[in-house]
């Protein structure tokens, strides 16, 4: 009986060690951008697109951590938050919904985050629901584009500045972990 308990203990330690080692091959890449939404004289129930072109430079990020792109397993959007930075006293209640797409040359456009219904009491920040899509191929391109599609159900009297905070989780495969 003691043999079985010892074997179970060793198996549990091995699994815990593998999980901890796998976490060593994962890291986050934050992307922080600000976009301006001009005064909305009319509503856009089907959405208005605000593109952001990014140069991911994943190869340099991996090299600085001692990896090459050959070991890149996946990149997924972990978190995406929209925060209103101006005007003071305003909120995001003019938004009806938000869809965020990623695209790059030679790759299809994919929905990576969304908020299907935004309540009137949303406040100044909104965390979107992310889709668990492997974005590795997009980050291996020289440039990628994020398209923010803001559907609105209210007009605004001035330009709104919105900060976009995205965190992409990178997973590198090393030694089968």
Secondary structure, DSSP 8 states (H G I E B T S, - for coil): -HHHHHHHHHHHHHHHHHHHHHHHTEEEEEEEEEEEE---SS--TT-EEEEEEE---HHHHHHHTT--GGGEEEEEEEEEEEEEEESTT--STTEEEEEEEEEETTEEEEEEEEES---TT-TTEEE-EE-----HHHHTSS-EEEEEEEEESS--SS-EEEEEEEEEEEEE--TT-
